[in-house]
Amino acid sequence: MLCVVSLPLLIGSCSSSQSAGEPAPAANPPVPPDKAAAYLGFDRNVYPGDEAMQILRKTYAFTSYWLGPPPGEKINTWSGKRELLRSQGFGFAVLFRGRESRELKTAVAAAQKSTQDANEAIASAQKEGFAKGTVIFLDIEEGGRLPANYHAYLRAWSDAIIKAGYRPGVYCSGVPNNEGHGVTIITSDDIRHNIGGRELVYWIFNDVCPPAPGCVNPKSPPRVSAGGVSYAAIWQFAQSPRRKERTARCANTYASDGNCYAPGDDARQWFLDVNSATSADPSAPVK
């Protein structure tokens, strides 16, 4: 969840008309998050190890949990770790890697890839023991306005997740992207305007300082709404490695190598991203 690409302006990509049919209603509409609450969590592509998780639990209420190989990886090192982490008291932000725009150049490709990805995510969630109603966040690495075919892919993926009894979510940019001529777009807004009324849970990243505080692990984490997206459930406010152009004002909070490390990681073995959430278990089914 580190390589984010801003897309150029795509004329007509934010049309309100939908080609994927009527949106599938959520069987159990989610309860609005407690915007006053704030819980600290971390995410990382590679599983840091069983001993490391014991140390990380002293600081973090929840952890990311991949259902397939993360971006840039060929295997999923988180597989089979759910029960151990649950026994340690971790909550989860469950993730599945989304496609890149270059893989969705046609409507046919968008339909095929959405079915394939949804089926893989659902099968993995079931294998790992995640109950129906669990939120599965689709990891979208691209920033800015998304192409029309990507929105079609996301609508179809969401419908399949809902049909299987799970809840769709997205990990995406919450950083305003300047398109020129006084026009800015936030990826989460672009998705929300094109999702066709479907209920999504939003995990946004915005590491720009401010509003991001940098690589900090406070006992009282910043509220999610402070990240600039009022409807988000999770705000990722620190990334490893830091982006110099975004984090100049909080550079001193990061390690000298530009990464973010947890308290207790004296050897600096497990660089990670830091998040604030409205729940200690962001992917948990609504009760």
C-alpha positions in Angstrom: 0.0 0.0 0.0 2.8 2.3 -0.8 2.9 2.9 -4.6 0.2 5.5 -5.4 -0.1 7.0 -8.9 -2.1 10.1 -9.7 -4.2 9.7 -12.8 -4.6 12.4 -15.5 -7.9 14.1 -16.0 -10.3 11.7 -17.8 -13.1 13.4 -19.6 -16.5 11.9 -18.8 -15.1 9.5 -16.1 -17.4 10.8 -13.4 -20.7 10.4 -15.2 -23.6 9.6 -12.8 -25.2 7.1 -15.2 -24.6 3.5 -14.3 -24.0 0.6 -16.8 -23.8 -2.1 -14.2 -27.5 -2.4 -13.5 -29.4 -1.5 -10.4 -27.2 -1.5 -7.2 -27.5 -4.5 -5.0 -29.0 -3.4 -1.6 -27.0 -4.2 1.5 -28.7 -6.9 3.5 -27.7 -5.2 6.7 -27.0 -1.5 6.3 -24.0 -0.7 8.4 -24.3 1.3 11.6 -22.7 4.8 11.2 -19.2 4.8 12.8 -18.6 6.5 16.1 -16.8 9.6 14.8 -15.9 10.6 18.3 -13.9 7.4 18.9 -10.4 6.8 17.7 -8.4 3.6 17.9 -4.8 3.2 16.7 -3.8 0.5 14.2 -1.1 -0.4 11.7 -0.9 -2.0 8.3 2.0 -3.8 6.6 2.3 -5.8 3.4 4.5 -8.5 4.9 3.7 -10.3 8.1 6.3 -9.2 10.7 6.4 -12.5 12.6 4.6 -14.0 15.6 7.0 -12.5 18.2 6.7 -9.1 16.5 3.0 -9.1 16.7 3.1 -9.5 20.5 5.2 -6.4 20.7 3.0 -4.5 18.3 -0.1 -5.4 20.2 1.1 -3.2 23.1 0.6 -0.2 20.9 -2.0 -1.1 18.3 -5.7 -2.1 18.6 -6.0 -3.5 15.1 -3.9 -4.7 12.2 -4.3 -5.1 8.5 -5.0 -8.7 7.3 -4.4 -9.6 3.6 -6.6 -12.1 1.9 -4.2 -12.5 -1.0 -0.7 -11.3 -2.0 -0.3 -7.6 -1.4 1.0 -5.2 -4.1 4.5 -6.2 -5.2 4.3 -9.6 -3.5 3.8 -13.1 -5.0 2.7 -14.8 -1.8 0.5 -13.9 1.2 2.5 -14.2 4.4 -0.6 -13.4 6.6 -2.4 -16.5 5.6 -3.4 -18.7 8.5 -2.6 -16.1 11.2 -6.1 -14.9 12.0 -6.8 -17.2 15.0 -3.4 -16.4 16.6 -3.9 -12.6 16.2 -7.5 -12.8 17.4 -6.3 -14.6 20.6 -3.9 -11.7 21.1 -6.8 -9.3 21.0 -6.2 -7.7 17.6 -9.0 -6.3 15.6 -8.7 -6.5 11.8 -8.8 -4.3 8.6 -9.2 -7.1 6.0 -7.7 -6.3 2.6 -7.7 -7.7 -0.9 -5.5 -6.2 -3.7 -7.4 -4.3 -6.4 -6.5 -4.1 -10.1 -4.5 -1.4 -11.8 -6.3 0.7 -14.4 -4.1 -0.7 -17.2 -5.6 -4.1 -16.5 -9.2 -2.7 -17.1 -9.0 -1.2 -20.5 -12.3 -2.6 -21.7 -15.8 -3.2 -20.1 -15.3 -6.9 -20.8 -12.0 -6.9 -18.9 -13.6 -5.0 -16.0 -16.4 -7.5 -15.7 -14.1 -10.6 -15.9 -11.6 -9.2 -13.4 -14.2 -8.1 -10.9 -15.7 -11.6 -10.9 -12.4 -13.3 -10.5 -11.2 -11.0 -7.7 -14.4 -11.1 -5.8 -14.5 -14.9 -5.9 -10.9 -15.1 -4.7 -11.5 -12.6 -1.9 -14.6 -14.4 -0.7 -13.0 -17.8 -0.8 -10.0 -16.6 1.2 -12.2 -14.8 3.8 -14.1 -18.0 4.3 -11.0 -20.1 4.5 -9.5 -17.7 7.1 -12.6 -17.9 9.2 -14.0 -14.3 8.7 -17.7 -14.4 9.3 -20.4 -13.1 7.0 -20.8 -9.4 7.4 -17.0 -8.8 7.6 -15.8 -5.7 5.7 -13.4 -6.6 2.9 -11.4 -3.5 1.7 -10.4 -3.5 -1.9 -6.9 -1.9 -2.0 -6.8 0.8 -4.7 -3.3 2.2 -5.1 -4.1 4.9 -7.7 -4.9 8.4 -6.8 -7.0 11.1 -8.5 -10.0 10.5 -10.8 -10.5 6.9 -11.7 -11.5 5.7 -15.3 -15.0 4.7 -16.1 -14.0 1.0 -16.5 -12.5 1.1 -13.0 -15.8 2.3 -11.6 -17.6 -0.5 -13.4 -15.1 -3.0 -12.0 -15.6 -1.6 -8.5 -19.5 -1.7 -8.7 -19.4 -5.3 -9.9 -16.9 -6.4 -7.3 -19.0 -4.7 -4.6 -22.2 -6.5 -5.8 -20.5 -9.9 -5.7 -19.1 -9.2 -2.1 -22.6 -8.2 -1.0 -24.3 -11.2 -2.6 -21.9 -13.5 -0.7 -22.9 -11.9 2.6 -19.9 -9.7 3.2 -19.5 -6.0 3.2 -17.5 -4.1 0.5 -15.0 -1.4 1.5 -12.2 0.5 -0.3 -8.7 1.6 0.7 -8.1 4.7 -1.4 -6.7 8.2 -1.5 -8.1 11.0 0.6 -5.6 13.5 -0.8 -7.0 16.3 -2.9 -5.6 15.9 -6.4 -5.2 19.1 -8.5 -6.5 18.6 -12.0 -5.9 22.2 -13.0 -8.2 25.1 -13.8 -9.2 25.3 -10.2 -10.5 21.7 -10.1 -9.5 19.2 -7.5 -10.7 15.7 -6.9 -10.4 13.3 -4.0 -10.4 9.6 -5.0 -12.8 8.6 -2.2 -15.3 11.3 -3.4 -14.9 10.1 -7.0 -15.7 6.5 -5.9 -18.6 7.6 -3.7 -20.2 9.6 -6.6 -19.9 6.7 -9.0 -20.7 3.7 -6.8 -24.5 3.8 -7.6 -25.9 4.0 -4.1 -24.0 0.9 -2.8 -22.9 1.0 0.8 -19.1 1.1 1.0 -16.8 1.4 4.0 -14.0 3.9 3.3 -10.4 3.6 4.5 -8.6 6.6 3.2 -4.9 7.6 3.2 -3.8 11.2 3.6 -0.2 11.6 4.9 0.1 15.3 4.1 1.3 17.2 7.1 -0.9 18.8 8.2 -3.5 17.4 8.7 -1.5 14.3 9.2 0.6 14.3 12.4 3.4 12.2 10.9 4.8 9.0 12.4 3.3 9.2 15.8 1.7 6.6 18.0 -0.3 8.6 20.6 -2.5 7.0 23.3 -5.2 9.4 22.1 -5.1 9.0 18.3 -6.4 11.8 16.0 -10.0 11.5 15.0 -10.6 9.9 11.6 -12.6 13.0 10.4 -9.4 15.1 10.9 -8.0 13.4 7.8 -10.4 15.4 5.6 -13.0 12.8 4.7 -15.9 13.0 7.1 -17.4 9.7 6.1 -14.3 7.6 6.4 -14.0 4.8 8.9 -10.2 4.6 8.9 -7.5 7.2 8.2 -4.0 6.1 7.3 -1.9 9.2 8.4 1.6 7.8 8.2 3.2 5.7 5.5 6.6 4.0 5.0 8.6 5.3 3.4 7.5 8.8 3.8 6.9 11.0 0.8 9.2 14.0 1.2 6.9 16.4 -0.7 4.0 15.6 1.6 5.7 15.2 5.0 8.3 18.1 5.1 6.5 19.6 8.1 6.6 16.4 10.1 9.8 14.9 8.8 11.3 14.7 12.3 8.7 12.2 13.4 10.0 9.6 11.0 13.2 7.6 11.4 16.3 8.7 9.6 15.7 6.2 6.8 12.3 7.7 6.1 10.3 4.9 7.5 7.9 4.7 10.4 8.5 2.2 13.2 6.5 1.1 16.2 7.4 1.7 19.9 9.4 -1.3 21.1 10.9 -2.0 17.7 14.3 -0.8 18.8 16.1 -2.7 16.0 13.8 -1.1 13.4 12.9 -4.3 11.8 9.2 -3.7 10.9 8.5 -0.5 9.1 4.8 0.1 8.8 1.9 2.5 8.2 -0.1 4.0 11.0 -3.9 4.4 11.1 -6.7 5.9 13.2 -10.1 4.2 13.1 -13.6 4.7 14.5 -13.6 1.1 15.7 -11.0 -1.2 17.4 -12.1 -3.9 14.9 -12.8 -2.0 11.6 -13.8 -5.0 9.5 -16.0 -6.6 12.2 -19.6 -7.5 11.2 -22.3 -5.1 12.4 -24.0 -6.5 15.5 
